Amino acid sequence: MKATQRDFAATAPKAVRQCGVFFFCGQDEAGASAAASKIAAMLDDPGERVELPGAELRRDPVRLGDEARSTSLFGGNRHILIRAAGDEAHDALKILLETKDAGDGAACPVLVVASSATDKSRTAKLLEGRDDCLVAMFYPPDLASVTASVRQMADAAGVRLGGDLAERIARAAGLDVRLAQSEVTKLALYLDASAQAPRTADAEALDAIGAKTEEDGFTPLVNAVLSGETGRLPGELKRMRDLSLNPVGLLLAFERRTAQLAALAAKLGPGGDVAALLESETRARRIFFRDKRDLAVQLRRWQGRRLERLVQRLMALHRALLSNNQAAEVLLAQELAEIARAAAADKR
């Protein structure tokens, strides 16, 4: 069974009833993670969540079957969430399905969020032809689709939200549906809104629950690093420490911008006109006009193999931060400095 972000909402109820393995892939890691959370919430009895790193399953592929057929500490249900890079979970899923086909007992639901994998990957090919598996591909979102998603979130939360405010939330969240959901939830709490007692939101309410200034955001540091502005970097890293910006949240902002650059690079093609492409994307409202200058610089710095290596470095850094959260700020600062120097070295 296959789906994309366009038909995922319609496919999800059937998939929950029918499938035991869910594979979420594509460049939009935020959308894939949000979809995994939605599936988990739709399970009749999700029980305990067991999180397994893809790298661990690559080393010990048999472990997935053992975990999937075990009960929780208190004898209840469980579901497994795997965060993998590419095809790290392929062998583990293959063994799990082979033992299931051989009649080796029922397994709990397994949800895989695979960054950098696509629906053409080995794992997707393994699963897509089976009725008991779902492969869902999530492409980088555009402003219109995220704005529509924000309005759907608001409707579900009992918040009446105009199109201009929905677009503002989408932009502020950097087109990350998880951050947008968090903003909608805060807005509903602030307004004391619910599906049974809807409330109308206005700009004043959004200002009350949002960041006070742009300096509270991640964008200045993202632009300084990916544009190779090494002179600005010490000040931005100091701001990161002073404001106690969340390292993982900041890294997600880098991943979203990198996914955006990858989508633009694919449209640009070899020898394409960067300025003309960005002008077209701005007119179509797929990028924010204030981001156009920074994107022009970054798109000239990060293309082809350089962009691929950047994606790989960010994925490795993500795993390092999750496994060593005590040193997360130091690890992040060191890697961002390396990336900024690499960008500065290529003044195309």
Secondary structure, DSSP 8 states (H G I E B T S, - for coil): -EEETTTHHHHHHHHHHH-SEEEEEES-HHHHHHHHHHHHHHSS---EEEEEEHHHHHH-TTHHHHHHTS--TTS--EEEEEEEETTTTHHHHHHHHHHHHTT------EEEEEET--TTSHHHHHHTT-TTEEEEE-----HHHHHHHHHHHHHHHTEE--HHHHHHHHHHTTT-HHHHHHHHHHHHHHHT--SSS-EE--HHHHHHHS-SSGGGSSHHHHHHHHTT-TTTHHHHHHHHHHTT--HHHHHHHHHHHHHHHHHHHHHH-TT--HHHHHHHHHHTTSS-GGGHHHHHHHHHHS-HHHHHHHHHHHHHHHHHHHH-GGGHHHHHHHHHHHHHHHHHT---
